[in-house]
Amino acid sequence: MNSNDATHTADVLIEALPYIQRYTNKTIVIKYGGNAMVDEHLKHNFARDVVLMKHVGINPVVVHGGGPQIGHLLERLGMESRFINGMRVTDTATMDVVEMVLGGLVNKEIVNLINQQGGRAVGLTGKDGGMIRATKLKHRNLAPEETNGLPDLGQVGEVSTIDPAVVNMLDTGNFIPVIAPIGVGDDGSAYNINADLVAGKIAAILGADKLILLTNTSGVMDSEGALLNVLSADDVNTLISNGTIHGGMLPKIECALDAVNSGVKTATIMDGRIEHAVLMELFTDQGVGTQIRG
């Protein structure tokens, strides 16, 4: 390494120092999805980022999705994937596949990647320790008589309550929780829950300092297509009402807004296709993506 490279490295570390100090002993919840979950290079980078966070005293909690992986296995099994308003119709047979993929294949791959990088990850679903209690997702903003003609989504759920005891125990034991978004109902039935929603609820219950949502977009754009770096809750409400935030960004922004309104200090929607995006968001002055503040 020449002197210029060494100086640059020192500058990077010095820039990171106040952020490391700020986040020491704090909880950061990361929703892991999109290209970051399927690109081999990005997967290994993400695992290294999470291990580094733990080693400098931060408590990362990873909540992951797995929609494309579920779709691929359903296709291999000759089963149809059906969606209504972006939500997967989940009958009993499909739920079995969802549990196999989210709680098994995907979850354990993430755990293994983190452990290969020197971390100590433990895979969980919401069934473990009764962590995520769920109820069947109901059609929103409709009277009961108006839902009669709408298709049943099956075992698609929403979070009822979260018991953080298992996550807290793992954090204090220097482990990294990796959580699949599967909830359990009062009757023991499994429910498939949106991973963004689970990440936001867990961040709120844990009193997390930050929620990070990894996506395949740069963040929230204005009407001209320029990235909006920082938004307040009021800014977000205005952008929703005037139609600037719409479509697939709405569920993510509503999740972030719900988290900051529930006590999480900041929520960031950012591009998981950028190498080491999580570290850049946490430890640099500029950050990455769109940050929402309460």
Disulfide bonds with the S-S distance in Angstrom:
none
